[in-house]
Amino acid sequence: MTSSKSTFRPLTKLTKLSLAILCATTVNSYADETAAKELEEVVVVAQKRAQSIQDVPVTISAYDGDFLESLGIGELDALSDITPGLVIQEQSPNNPGFVIRGITSDSGSSQSSPRVSIYYNGVDVSRSRGSYFELFDVEGIEVVKGPQATLFGTAASVGAISVATRKPEQDFSAQIKASVGNFAANNVSGFVTGGSDLVQGRVAFTYRARDGFIENIAGDSNSQSAGGFVQEDMHALEHVSYRPSLRITPNNDVTIDLVYTYEKNDDSGTSFKNGLYAPTGGDTSPYSFVEMSGSPLSEQVFGKEDLGVDRTVNDINLTANWNVNDNLTVTSITAQRSFDSLEVFDADGTQAWFLEFAEEAEGDQFSQELRAVYTQDKLTSIFGASYFSEDGSQAVPFSTEESIFLNCLGVLNSGVPCINSDGSVNVLTPVLTGGLASVLPYSLEFTNFGENTAYSAFADVSYKVTDALELTAGLRYVKEEKRSGYKSDAPNSVLTQAPLFTVDTAGETFYAEADYDDWLPRFNALYEINSATNVYATISKGRRSEVLEVSSTTNTQGAPAISVTEVPSELIWNYETGIKGKALQSTLDYSLAVFYQNYSNFQVSLQDEDGVAYSADAGSATNLGLEAEVRALLSDEFEVFANAAYLDAEIDDDSNNGQLAGNTFRLQPEWTFSTGLFYGTEISSSLNLTSSLIYSYRTDVFFEPENAPISGLDISQEGFGLMSARLGIASSANWSVSLFANNLLDEEYLVDAGNTGGGFGNPTFVAGAPRMFGLEFSMDFGGSNF
């Protein structure tokens, strides 16, 4: 992870102080005015050892904890605003999507594998429903682009995001930080650390809550469910997380870190706004109020009365480092992570009892890695082995009223709409049953299971052929054992005398097993043009594992039978070259990378005619792009940065690639761009002023791989830009106060569109957050942590 003296912080005393003030750190006087004006070196550990970012022959964006706190970044999706080629989509903590270089990783199925490795304290936590976590008391983040399977594992088929938390320190220090904002937002976080030569401890915590920003009128007097259950406004959140950690240092050569993280999310849910039918007294704009009443049998069918997310994550990590001698370091990482998430959502986004779903995802993961790094003269070698096991499930219960479901799908040809112009819902059951019933509740549930075990061995060797040229070759062998399962409890509908969708498995759980293996190499070359400029080239192979998908069908006798689909592994060859350097007496640094990626068996997630997601092979695809970053120290008081990424990517326009041929990838912008300015100055002998302004822009994207309208509605987002700002004052007495605003210009934009409702011909649209602003106060105690 990035060194504590890295990204976007110059060495000059004034600017170093200015950025630190935003985090309310202890400040120094400006005694040393003769300090050289230059940007600090960025140190990363992407290659399992500390290196200057300039000496690493891959494309990396790196941020230390000080920088993240100076911008108020506490959520993963905010990294999108400052990182070229990265888009993080967050519908909810249960459903994040990670996009690197236009390639999305967001499947919630237990039977498919991620494409982007999310590393937390050196451990892969990439399973979608368990990968979200709060960013607090963070040491640093590295975003590594391109296949990184050799050192990061097979989930890093297109890249990796690695987060490291701050570790205990011997000297006592503590911090408390609190903020308030619009939508009744409040946040309290802090840490305390200290210890002895032998044992040091640290406890960090965060609590973050906010009301919803999309009004939900369900249950109100002006709704169709007046007097019924009152739903919360959408996108409200309540997150609590704490992290006790212990460091044991029996001698100078051995360090043992034990870190436990607990996280609890209780959110009101996502505003899936129907694009065809308006709420009572409203319209179909994604940014206006909704009338999402959910199922009247929610407690009975889903186990949760209200819409929203109830999610718990437990993570424990034991890392031991042993410096055997000056040349050899051995590292062991043992980790256990579990998550349990229940999300109840109104997939049709209307007042109708139509598409009411929940998702209950559970997962238990265990991993063990042992590696050795040997360095001598011109040779650096890394050898290791790892074991990973995962046992997960994804249950999807469903609730509807039969006549509403069939009428809203247009199956009944009733001549009456799903929802009338006054907002009332047509319930046709009394007519269809001759008055025998007023409503016909219907529910079903299907579940997929995944048991995955992976064994890996890897080696990576770098050799300095000359003082200027270093060559690297790496190889990982991976063997996977997969067991996929599926069961469905889908009773017959009264009106159709058949399940409304899916095939009932008659109480049986179907299973299939398969083993897979592969070799994943990388080859790098780094050439030092001069002491300030390096160029590099890399060839690497990435792999997204085969999908062993099990579901149900009917045999020739009409009885339930197992259906097994094997989607071949998605293979990526990445060819990349770039330059990294410093200029103007180290007051400016820059990087530029150009890459070409070739995909075979490109995996996509589609929906069948019943709206059920499934994996498919879309054939070949190519991705050509460039990424650039620059930062500059303009004076003691000003620092700026800018970055940009360009992508020309699509599923190849080849008839062999079927209906998706020629389409761009889901959530893939052609251009992303961001720029920022930091300014800080002394305003008195004891007070300092600091500020930052960040602007980010991305071009239009499609939200579905089909790149096509659904029911006549456009499923895309036009290009848009977001701006954030902070203005703070800090005292030499170790306190600070600052004003902040995110989405300062109150831009309207979509987070997603289509969604589950789109599979049933009722596309829904999810609004992004409006302007969020507030006031933050922080106070430090004891020594400085930074």
N, C-alpha and C positions, 0 to 999 in steps of 0.2 A: 504494500500500500504506500501511498505517497508519504514522503517524509514530512515532518511537522514544519519544515522550513521551505515548503514548496509553493505551489502554483499561485501566480498573480500577486506576489508580495515582494517588493523591492527591498534591497538592503539598506537604502537610505533611512536614517533614523526617523525622519518626519513621516514618510509614507508608510513605513512599517508600523509606526504608532497609529497612523490614521486608520488603517484597516483593523488593527487590533482593538481600537476603541469601540467599533461596532459590536464586538463581542464582549465588551466591558472587561478587558484584561488589564492587568497592572501595566502602567506605562512608565517609560523612562523619560528623563529630561532630554533636551536636545543638546546635550553636552558635546557630543562628537559631531560637529558640523562639517568635519573634513572627511567623513566616510564617503567611500566611492559610490557614485550613483550608478547602480546596475541592478538588474533583475536577479533575484535569487535563483539558484539552480533548482530544478524540479527533480526530485529523486523518486523513482518508482520501483516496484518489485514484481512487475509483470512477468519477468523471467526467473522468479523464485529467488532472486538475490537483489540487493540494493544497487541500482544503477542510475546514472543521469539519464533523463528521458531522451536526451540527444543521442545516447549510445545504444538505444534499443531499436533494432531494425524492424519494428512494427509500428502501426499507427495507434497512438494512445492520446486520450484526453485525460488529464489528471487534475484533481482538486483536493487541497487539504482542508481540514476541518475549519480552520480560521476563515478561509474564503467562503465556504458554504454558510457559515454562521453570519458572516458580514452581509450576505444576500438574503438571510432569513430562509434558506432552503431547508425544509424539514420533511419533504415528501419526495419520493423517487421521481414522480412525473415532472418536477421542476427542473431536473437535469436536462430535459429536452430543450429548455430555453437557452442553454449555454454550451451545448455539445453538438458539434457538426455531425450529421449523419445519424443522430439518435432521436427517436420519438418514443415517448412512454405514454401510453394511453391508460387512464385509470377510470374505468366505470365505477369501480368500488374496490375496497381492499381484497375482495374475493375474486376480482376479475381484472387484473392488470394485463396490459399488452406491451411487450418490449419489441421495438423495431430498430434494428441496426442495418444501415445501408439498404433500407427498403424492405427488409425481410422480417416478417412478424412472427413472434412466438407468444401465443396466448391461448392455446387449447387447454380446456379444463378436463379433457378425457383422461382417465387413468391408463388408457391403452396407447396413448401417443406420447412422444418425447418432445421436450423443448428444443428450441434452436439457439437460444441465448442463455449462456450460463450466468446466473446470478450467484455471486460468491459472497458469503457472509463470514467474515473472519477466517477466510481460507477454505470454506466448505461450500460445495455446490448445494443451493437450496432452490433450484430452478423450477420445480413443479409449480404451475401457474397459481393454484389456489393457496400455496404456502409461501410464495416468493415475496409478497409485499411485507415491508416493515418500515417503521418510523425511522427517520434519520435524526438522531440526537446523540450528542457526545461522540461525534464521529472523528476519527483520526484522518481519514481521507478516502477518496474514491478514485478508482481508475476505470476508464471505459476503453476497452481494447477492441479494435475493429478487425474484421476478417477472421477466418477459421483459426481457432486456438486450441485445437484438440490435444496437441502434444503435451502441453503443460496445464491446461485447464480442464481437460476431459471432453467427452463426446458431446455434451450439451452445448459446448461453445462452437457450434458449427458455423455461425456467422459472426460471433464475437462474445465478449464477456463484460459484465459489470461487477467489479470487485469492491466491496465495502469493508473497511476495517474500523473497529471501534477503539476509542482511547483506552489505554491500559492503566492500571494502578501506578502511583508514584510514591516515593518514600516521603517527600515533603508534604505537609498538610496544605491543602487548598480546597476551596469549595466555591460554588456559584449558585445563585438562585436567579431565575429569569421568569418574568410574568408579562403577559400581554393581553389586551382587550381589543375588540374590533367590532365592525358591523356584523349583522346577522348573529348578534349575541355571542360572538367568538370570544373564547378565553383559552389561554395556554399557560401552563406552569411547568417549568422544567428546571433541572439543576443536577449537580453532582457534588460528591465529597470524596476526597482521596487522601491517603496517608499511610504510614506504616514504618517498618524497621528495615534494617539491612536484609533480613531474612524474608519477611512477609510484608507485602503491601496490599491494600484493599481499595476498592472503588465501588461506589454505588451511584448510578445515574438513573434518572427517571424523566418521564414526560407525561403530561396530561393535556389533551387537546380536544375541545368541544366547540360546536357551532350549530346554529339553527340551519334548516334547509333554505336554499335560495330559489327553489321552484315551489310555489304554493300548491298544495293539494287540498281541494275543497271537499273531498269524499267525507261524508258524515256531517257536513255543515248543513245549515238550514236551506241553503240555495242549491243543494245537490240532489241527485236522484236517490241518494241513500240517507236523506235527512233523518236524524234521530238514531242512525246506526253507528257503527264503529267509526270513530274519527281518526283518520290516518294523519301521521306527521307530514310536514312539508318535506319535499324530496331533497336528497343530498345533505341532510343533517348528519353530523358525525359526533362520535364520542370515542376517543382513542386513549387508552392508558397503556403505558409500557414502562417496565423497570429492568435494570440490568446490574446485578451485583457481580463483581469480578474479583478474582484473587490472583496475585502474582507471587510465586515463590522463587527465590534466587539463592539456592544453597551455596553457590560459589559464583565466580565471575564467568564461568563457562556454561552454566546451566540456567535456563529460564523456563519456568512452568507457569502457564496461564490457564486458569479455569474461569470460564465466562458462562453465565446463565442469563437468558433473555426470555422475558414473558411479555406477551402482547395480547390485548383484548380490544376488539373493534365492535362497536355497537352503532351502526349507521341506519338511517331511515330508508335507504334504498335509492335506486336509480330512476330518474324521470324518463321512462320509455314513453315518449309522447306519440300517440297515433297520428299518422299523417293524413288519414282519410276521414276520421270521425272526431268531432270537436267535443270537448266537455260542455256541460250545461252552461249556457250563457257565455261560452268562450269561443276560441278559434283553434286552428291546428298548428299554430306557431310553436316551435319547440321551446321558445323562451317565455311563453305565457303560462298561466296556471294549468294544472292537470286535474283530472277527476279519476284517480286510480284507486278504486275501492277494494281491489283484491277479491279473494273468495270469501263468502260468508261462512264457509267451513274451514277457514285457514288453520285455526287451532287444531281441529280434528284431523285434517289431511296432512298438514305441513308440520304441526308441532309448534307453530308460532303464529300469534294472532295478527300481528302487524307486518306490513311490508318492511324489508330491510335486511341487514346483515348482522349476524351474531357469529363472531369468529374469534378463536383462541389459538395462539401459537406458543409452543414451548420449545426452547432451543438450549442445548448445553454443549459446550465445546471445551475440550482439553487439548492444549497445544504445548508440546515440549520441544525446546531447542537446545542442542548440545554442541558446543564448539569443541570438537574432539581435539583439534590442534589448529594451527594458523591456516591450514589449507582445507580442512574438512569440517563441514557442519551437517549434522543429522537432525531432521525434523520429523516429529510424529504428530498427526492431527487426528483426534478421535471425536466424533460428533454424533449427536442424536437430535432429531428434530421431529416434532409432531404438530399437526394442525387439524382443527375441527371447525368447519365452517358451514353455517346454514344461511342461505340467502333466499328470501321469499320475494318474488317479483311479479308484477303485473305485466306480462309480456305483450298484451294487446294495447296497453296504455290508455284504456277507456274506462267508463263507468259500467261497461257490460261484464257480466260473469262469463267470460269468453276464454281467454288464454291465461289462466292463473297457474303459475309454476313455482317451484322451489328447487333449489339445488343443495344437497347436503354432501359435502366433500370431506373426506377424511384421508389422512396420510401419515405414515410413520416411516422415517428415513434413518438409516444408520450408515456411517461412512468411516473408513479408516485409510489414512494415507501415511506412508513412510517413504521419505526421500533423503537423499544425500547430495550435497553440493561440494564438489572438489575443485579447488582453484590453485593453479601453480603456473607461474611464469605466463606463457602464452595460451595455456589450456584451461578451460572451464567446462566441467562436465556435471550433468545432473542425472541421477538415476533414481528410480522410484517404482513403487507399486501401490495400488489402491484397490479398495473393496467398497462397493456401494450396494445397498439393498433398500428396496422401497415396497411397501404394501399399501395400496390406495384403493379408494372407491369413490364413485360419483353417482349418487342416487338422485333421480329427477321425478318427484311426484307432481301430479297434474290434477287440476280441478276445474270443472266447467258445468254449465247447465246445458243439457243435450240440445234443446231446440235453438238456444242462442248460438251454440257452437256451429251447428249445421247451417243455420240461417246466415250467420256472419261469413261463413265460407262460401255462401252462394249455392250450397248443395240442394237446398229445399226448393229453389225456384218459387219462393212464396209470393213474390211481387211486393214485399214490404222490406224496407231497409233494415240493416242490423240495428242502427240507432237513428231515431227520428230527428228532424231538424230542431225540435225543442229539447233534445238531449235524452229523451226517454228511450228505453230499450225494449224492443219487441220480444216478448216471451210467447212462443207459439205452442207450448206444451198443452194448454187446455184444448186448443183446436185439434192438435194432432192426436190426442188421446181421447177425444170425445168427452172431455170434461172429467176423465178419471183421475187426472193429476194436474196440479197447478204448476209444479216445477219438477224437473227430473235431474237431480244432482248426479254427476258422474266424476269418478276419479280413477286414476291409474298411476302406476309407478314403474319406472325401469331403472336399472342400475348397471353400470359397468365397473369391472374390477381389474386391477392390474398389479401383478407381482413381478417386480423386475430386480434382477441381480446382475451386477456388472463387475468383472475382474479386469484390471488393467495393469500393464507394465509399460514404463516409458523411459526413454533415454534422450538426452539432449546434449550435444557437444559443440562448444565454440572454440575455434583455434585462430590465433592471430598469425596469419601467414607472413605478414610484414607488419611494420609499425602502423601502417595505414589501413591494411585490409584484414578484416575478421570474417571468417566463414562459420556458419552454424548449420548443423544437421540434427534433426530430431525425429523420433519415431515413437508412436504409441500403438500398442496392441491391445485391443479390447475384445472381450468375450462376454456376451449377454445371454442370460437365460430369462425368457419371458413366459408368463402364464396369464392369459387374459380370460375374463369371465363376464357373463351377462345373464341377467334374469329380468323378467317382466311380469308384473301382475296387472293385466289389462282385461277386465271383465267385459262382457258384451254390453253394448248400449241397448236400452229398451227400444229406441226408435229404429236402429239399424240392425239389431241382432248380431252385431260384431263389434270388436274393439274400435274406438274412434281412431286410434292410430297405434302402431306397434303391434307385435304378435305376442300373445300371452305364452309364457313358457310352462304353464301348468304346474307351477310350484317348483320347477327344476331350475338349477343354475347350470348353464352351459359353460364349458371350459375348453381352451385349446392351449397348447404349449409349443414353443419353438426356441431354438438356439441360433444365435448369430455371432459373427465375429468379423473383424476388419483390421487393417493396418493403416495408420494415419500418419503420414510424414510431413515434415516441413523443411525447407531449405532457405537460409538467409545469407545475405552478403551485406556487410557494412564497410563503407570506404570513407576514410577521413581525408577530405580535400585539404583542410587546414584545421587549426585548433578550434575554429569557430563554426565549421561547416562539415556535416556528414551527409552522405547519400547512402541509400539502402535499396535492396531489392529482395523480394520474398516470393516463394512459391509454397503454398500449403493446401492441404486437403482437409475438408470438413465433411462431417457425416451426421445426418439426422437419422436416428435408428429406424429400422423397419417398424411398421405398425401392424400388430397382430390384432385385428379388430374382430370381435365376436359379437354377434347379435342373433336375433331369432327370425325364422321364416316358417313357412308351412311346407310340408312334403306333399307328395302326389295324393295322399289320402286325406289331406287337409289338417293333419296333426302338426303341432309345433315341432320344429327341428332347428338344429344349430346352423348358423350361417357364419362362415369364417372367411375373412378377406385379409390377405397379406399384401400390404402396400410396400413395395421395395424401399430400401434405404435411399434417402435423398443425399446425393453426393455433390460436393462443391469443390472445384479447383479454383483457387484464388491466386492471381498473378498481380503483383503490386510493386511499385517503385516510388521512392519519395526522397525528400531532402529536408533536413532539420538544421537550423543554424541560429547564430547570434550575430548581431551587427550593431554599429554605432556604439562601440565600447560597451557592449553587453547591456545597453538600455533597450534593446529590441530583440525579441526572439520570434522564430517563425517555424512553421512546418507545412509541407505540401506533399500530398500523396495522390497518386493516380492508380486505379485498380481496375481489373477486369475479372469477373467471376462467371464461371460456366457451371450450370446446374444440370444434373440428370435426375429423372424421377422426382421432379419438384412436387412436394406434398402440399395439398390444399385441404381445407375443411369446407365442405359443402352441406347443403340441407336437402333432404329428399322431399318428395311431394307431401309428406306428412309433417314436415318441419323438423325432422330429427337430423342432427348433425352426423356426418360421416366423413372419413378420410378418403382421399382419392389421389391418384398419380396424374398430375397435369402435364407430364412430359418434360421437355427440356426448357431451360430458361437461361437468359444471360443478363449480366448486370455490369454496366460500365459507369465509372464515376470518379470524382475527385473530391478531396477534402483539404481545406486550408485553415490554418490558425495563425494568428499574430497577436502579440501583446507588446506594449511599449510604455516605457517610463518617460513621460514628456517633461516632467520636472519633479522637484521634491513633493509637490502637491497633487500632481495629476498622473494617473495611470489609465490606460485604455486597452481594450482587447476587441478583437473581431474574429469571427470564423464563418465559414461557408462550406456547404456541401452540395454537390450536383450528382444526380442519378439518372441514368438512362437504362431502365430495367423493364423487362417484360417476359412473359411466357412466350417462347419463340413462336412466330407466326408460321406454324407448320401444321399441315392437315393432320399429322399424326398426334398432335396435341389436343385434339378435340375442341369442345366448345369454348375453352378459355384461351385458345391460340391468339396471340397478339395482345392480350390484356396486360395491363400493368398490375403490380402486386398490390394487395390490400394495404392501406395506410402508408403508401409510399409517395412522399412528396418529391417532385423533381428537384426543387431547390429548398434548402434550409439555410437560414442566415441569422446571426445574432451579433450584437455589439454592446459594449458596456464602457462606462466611464466611472472612475473612482476619484473623488476629490476630498482632501482633508487638510485642515490648517489649524494652527494655534490661534485661539481668540482671546485668551488671557493666560496668565501664568499657571492657572489650574484647570482651565477648560479648553476643550478641543472640539472642533466641528468636523464631522465626516459626512459623506454622502455617496450614493451610488445611483446610477441610472442604467437600466438594462432594457434593450429592445430585441425581440426575436421575431422572425417571419418564416413562414413555410407556405409553399404553393399548394395547389389543390390536390386532394386525394380522393380515391374511391374507398368506400368502406366495405365493399364485398368484392370477391375475386371475379365475379361475373362482369363488373364494370357496366352494369345496365340498370335502368330504372326497374322498380318493383311496383306493380299496380299503377304505373304511370308516374311515379314519384322518383325524383332524382336522388340517388343514394351516394352523394358525394359532398365534399366541403370545398368551397372556393378558398383561395389563398387568403391568409389573414396574418396580422401582426399583433403581438402583445408587448406591453411595456410595464416595467416595475420600477419602483423608486424607494430609496430610504434616505432619511435625513436624521442625523444624530448628534447629540452633545454628550461628552464624557468628561468626568472629573478625575483628577489625580487621586481622589479619595476612593477610587475603585468602583464608582457607580456610573451608569450611563442611561440615557433615555433616548428613544428614537421613534420617529414616525415612519410608517411604511405603507405602501400600496402595491397590490398586485393587480394586473389587468387595469392599469391606471386609466386608460381611455374607455373602459367599459365596452370592449369589443364583444360582439355576439358571434359565437362560433360553435360548431358541433364537435363533440367528442366521439360520437359513433352514430351510425344509422343502419337501418335494415334490421339487424338483430334477430331474435327468435321470432318476433311477430312477422318479419319479412318472409320467413319460411311458410307462413300461413296466408300470405297475400296481404298482410296488414303491417307494412313497414313502420318502425318506430324510430324516433330521433332523440338523441341525448344531448342536452345543452351543456356547454362548458361553463365554468364558473364566471360570474360577473365580477365587477370591481370589488376587491376585498381590501380594506384598509384598517389600520389600527395604531395603537401606541404600545411600545415595549419598554420595560424597565428591567435592568439587571444590576446585580451587585456581586462583587467578588470578595472572598474572605481568604486570608492566608496568602500563600505564595501564588505566583502565576502558574496557570496550567499550560500556557502556550509558549 
